Amino acid sequence: MALDLAALRAHFPSLAGGLAFFDGPGGTQTPRPVADAIAATLTGPLSNRGDVSPSELNAEHAVAGFRAAFADLLGVPADGIVHGRSATQLTYDFSRHLAKGWTAGDEIVLSRLDHDANVRPWVQAAERTGVTVRWIEIDATTMELDLDSYERALSARTRLVAVTAASNVLGTVPPVRRIADRAHAVGAYVYVDGVHYAAHRPVDVSALGADLFVCSPYKFLGPHCGVLAADPEFLGTLRPDKLVPSSDAVPERFEFGTLPYETLAGATAAVDFLAEMDPGEGTTRRERLGRSFDSLHEHELALRTRLEEGLRALGDAVTLYSKARQRTPTLLMDLEGRDAREAQSHLAARGVVAPAGSFYAYEPFTALKLPDPALRVGLAPYITDDDVDRLLDGLATFL
């Protein structure tokens, strides 16, 4: 199993300019097939959904194709796939849907490791309903979740546990299934932020133990939108506020207004592109996706090892915060005595894109007292050894 990097990179027009992109955790570059699918759908013929004209049928096919593609990517039935403008929007929506069943005295459990998109919607819903918020803390030595604090936070009153499948700044991959099993044992639902995770690992929502799982296609080569995945039977128990004439079917009842058919087509094309990175002999798209993600993991692990060895060679001038046993190829670092934004500018002048900031990770930055800004380096399928060496050379000349 191996990625053909030269063939893969040829699909990305943005790489022709010679830039090395280490900003994948904030959004990846887009391959030509995704842009082509968007353009072809948008230029039609295209109408609102229906079953009469070719333009109506094109809209229907865009929706059906999107649901089928993300069912294959995430391991749920097609009618368990909900489109949203973003993962943040979907989480706000579902915080309102779920909070309808909460009452004063109930509790929810959140994680200090999470992006604020999987924190603030729940905190604000809890404030409106008189629900108590409990916390899973981070072990500052390992950068992993403190599961003892999780046990202390759980109770018979817990209604929801919201946790990330992978930190967007530290790369930490928590034991989500273990967390989910304990939540279910006390009767709580589990909402998993898979935005960073789905870009690097194959996803099986049921195997993770997630009742609701959200991700963002633009983190893995697709257009800007959000996707929520769940068991359709579970979605059927939730009653959102909606327009009277709009469909009450699952999953349509959660999608407000006319869907962006061109975006759906682009997201579908992104899943197909992922499946063909190293398809092997898989007979189904999900099998091909599994093989491609296995090869992607090998590729990113080799690059991460090269990068970490190079950073260690720079000595004490670099403090690396990403050190959990299980983690994605995303590294957060501080550069002794230097402003990370100056490092970002220095690298950019050398054709290397690596952002500085706190990246909406308010809780981990606050809990761990991380320097803000810090430099974040994230790997993606199109990154090469040469890209890594350019980054390391740029840091060496900066320090």
N, C-alpha and C positions, 0 to 999 in steps of 0.2 A: 504494500500500500504506500502510495506516495503522490503528492501533488505535483503536477507539471506546472511549475511556477511561471515559466516563460509563456506557455499557452494561456494560463489563467490571467496573467498580467496584461496580455494583449487585448483583453476585453474591457480594460479600464482606460478610457480616454484621458482621465485626469493624471494618469501616471506618465503620460508622454512628456510632460513638462519637467520631469526629473526630480520632483519632490519626493521625499520619504515621509510617509504619513504615519505618525505614531499617536494619532488622536482618535483611533477607532472606538474607544469607550464612549466618546461623545457623538459618534456617528461615522460610519465607514464611507469610503468612496463607492461610486455606483457603476456597475458594469453596463456596457452598451445594451445587452438584451433587456435589462430592466427599463432603461429609457425608451427603447424601441416599443416595448409592450405598452408603456404609458401613452406614447405618441399615437400608436395605432388605434388604441381604444378611444382616445380623446378626439381623434379626427374622424371617427365613426365609420359607418353611420351609427349614431348613438341617440337614444331617447331615454325617458324614464322606463323602468322595468315593465314588462308586459309579455304577452304571448302571441301577439299578432304580427307586427312588422319586424323586419330584420333588425332595425335599430333597437326596438324593445328587447328582442331576443339577445342582442349583443350585451345589453345591460344585465340581463338575467345570467348569461354565461359568465360575465365578469364576477358576479357575486358568487355563483356556484363554484367557479374555479378557485376563488379566494378561500372559500370555506374548506374545500377539498384539500387544497395545498397546505393550509395550516393545521388541518386535522392530521395530515401525514407528518408534519413537522413536530407537532406537540403531542400526538398520541391520544386524541380524543375524537369522538364522532363529529362529523361536519356540522351538525346543528348545535354543537357546543362551542362554536367559534363566533365571537362577537367583535365587530370592528369598532374602533374608536379613533378620534383624532390623535390621541397620544395615550401612553400608559398613565400619565398623570390624570388626564380627563377621565379615563375608565375607572381609575381608583377613586376619584371624587364621586363619580356616578354610583359605584357599587358601595361606597361608604354610606351614601344616603339610602340605597336600597336595603342594605343590611341593618342599618341603624333604626329602621322602622320597627324592628322587633326588640330593640333594647329598652330597658327601663332603668330608672335610678336604682343604684345598688349593684347593677351588673358591672363587669370588668372586662377590659381588653388588654392584651399583652403585645407590646411593640418592641422593636430591636434598636439598640443604639448603633448598630452596624449599617442601618439602612439609609439609602437616598431619601431625601425629604418627601419625595412623591409617595413613599409608602409609610410615611409618618404623619405629616400634617393633616391629610384628609381624615385620618382616623382620630387624631387628637381633637380636631374641630368637631367631628361628629360626636365624640364623647362629651365635649363641653356642652353641646346642644341638648344632649339627652341625660345629663347627670351621671354618666358612666365614668368609672375610675380607670385610669391608665396605669398599668404596671410595665416594668421594663426588663428586657434581657440585656445585661451589661456586656462589655467587651473586656477580655483579659488583655491588658496592655503589654504583657510579656510576649504572648503568642499571637496577638491580633485575631484571636478566635472568640466566638461567643462563649460567655461564661454560663454553662448549662446549669450550674448550681443556682445562679440567680434566676434562671428560667423556672426551675422547680419551685423556688420561693414565690415567684410571681403567679404561678398557676393556682387556680382554686375551682371549686364547684360553681363559682359565679362567673368564670371566664366564658365569654361569648365568642371571642375572636382572637386568633394569634396571627399577626402580620409579620412576615420575615422575608428577607432577601435570600435568593438562591446563590447570589454571588455579589460581593461588594464592588461597587463601581469605582472605588478609589484604592482599596487595599487588595482587591482580588480574592479575598477570603471566601471560601465556599463552605458554608455551615452544613451540619448534618440535618438537612431539611426533613428527611423521612423520620428521623428520631424525634425531632421537634413536633412534627405533625402527629405522630402516634400518641405522644403525651397529650397534645391538645385534644385529639379526638377522644382520648380516655376520659376527659372531664366534660365532654359534650360541646367543645368549641369548634368553630370553623377555622380553616387555615387559608390565608390569602398570601400567595407567594409572588414577590417581585422577581421575575425572571429576565428582566431587561438586559442585564449584563451577562447572565448565565447562558441564555439562549444563543448568544453569539459565539460561544466556545464549546459547549457540551451538547450532546443529543438530549432531547427532552422527552420524558414520559410523565405526564402530569399525574397520572394515577400512581405510578411507582414512587413519585416524590411525596405522595400523600396530600397534595394540594387540592383543596376544594375549588379554589379559583387561582388561576395563574395568568400573569400578564407579561407581555413582552412588546418590543418595538422593532419592526422590520428594518428601520434605518440604521440600527446597530449591526445588522448582518446583511448589508449590501442592497437593501430595499429602500423604498420611498418613506417619507415621514408619515407615520400613522402608528396606531396602537392596536394590539390584538389581545383579547381575553379568551381564555380557554377553560372550560368546565364541563362536567357531566350535564347533558341537557336536562335530565330529570331534576338535578339540583337547581338549575336555572329556572325551571318551571315552578319552583316554590317561591321565587322572588317576584314581587309585584312593583315594578317601577311606575312612577308618574309618567303618563304618556298622553298623546293626543287621542281623542275618541276614535277618529276614522283610521288611525294607523294600526298595523297588524299587531295582534296580541300573541302571535306565534313566537316560540323560542327558535332562534335567538333574535328575531327581528324586533321584539318588544323592547330591547335594550338599545336599539340603534335609532337615533332621533334625526328625522329629516332625510333628505335624499342622500344616498351613499355616493362617495366619489369613485365612480366605476373605474376611472383611469388609474387611481391610486391602488385599488384592489388588484387590477391587472398587473401593475408593477410589482406589488408585493408577491403575487403568485409567481411572477418571473424570477424573483429573487430566490424563492424556495426551489424552483427548478434549477437555477444556477448552482445553488449549494449542492443539490443532489447529483449534479454532473461534475463536481470538482474531482471526484475519484469514484465513479459509479461502480466499477468492477462488474460483477455478474448479477447484481441485485435485480430481481424481477419486479419489485414494486418500488414506488418512489420512496417510501419510508425505509426500505432496505438500502436503497442507494444513499439516502441521507445518512444512515447509520455508518456506512462505510466511509463516506466523505468526511464526516465529523471525526471518525477515528484517525484518518490521515491528517486532518487539520490539527488534531490534538498533538500528534507526533511532530508535525512541522512547528507548531507554536512552542512546544516544550523544548525543542532543540534551540529555537531562537531565544527563548527566555533564559536557558542555561548559558548561552553565549553572552547575552546581555548582562546577566548577573555576575558572571565571571569578570567581564570587562569593568563593571561598576566596582567590584571588590578591588580590582587593580588600581583604581583611582584613590584608594586609601580612605582615611577618616574624613576626607572632604565631602563624602557622600554618606548621608544617613538614609538607609532603605527601610521603609515601614512595612512593606509587603513581605510577610514571612510566615504566614499560616501554612500548616502542612498541606492542606488542600487549597489550591488557589488557581485563579485564571492567570493568563500572561499579561497582567496589568500591574505596574510598579509605581508606587508613590514614593517620592524621595525629597529630601531637603539637602541643600547645598550649603555647607558650612560658611556662614558669614556673607552669603550672597543672596540677592533677591531672585526668587524663581522666575519672576516676569522678565528680569534681565537675561536670565538663561534662555527663556523662551525666545526672546528677540535675537539673541546671539545665534541660537540654532536656526531660527527662521532665515537669517541672513545667509546661512549655509545650506538652505534647501531642505531643512529638517523641521517637520511640524510636530511639536510636542508642547501641549498647553500647560499653563500654570493657573492655579486657582484652588477652590475648595469643592467645585463641581456638584453643588446642591447637596453635598453630604454633610449637612449641618450637625447631625448627631455625632457621627464618629469624630469630626474635627473638634467638636466641643468636648466630648467625653475624654478623648485622648490628648487634648491640648496640642493638636498637630499645628505646625506652622502654616499660616495662611497669608500668601499663597504657597502651595507646594507644587512641585513639578510632577506631572503624571505622564507615564509612557505606557501605551497600550499597543499590543500586537494585533494584527489582522491577517487574513489569508494571503494578501498580496505582498507582505513584508519579506524582504530577502536578507541574507547574511550581510550583503553590502550595505543595506539600509542601517542595520544594527551597528556596523563598523563606523558609518558616517555619524551616527548619533554619539557613539562613544568618543570619536575623535573631536566632535564639536564640544562635548562636555569637558574633555581634557584641555582644550584650548581656552575654555571659559574659566576653568579653575586655576 
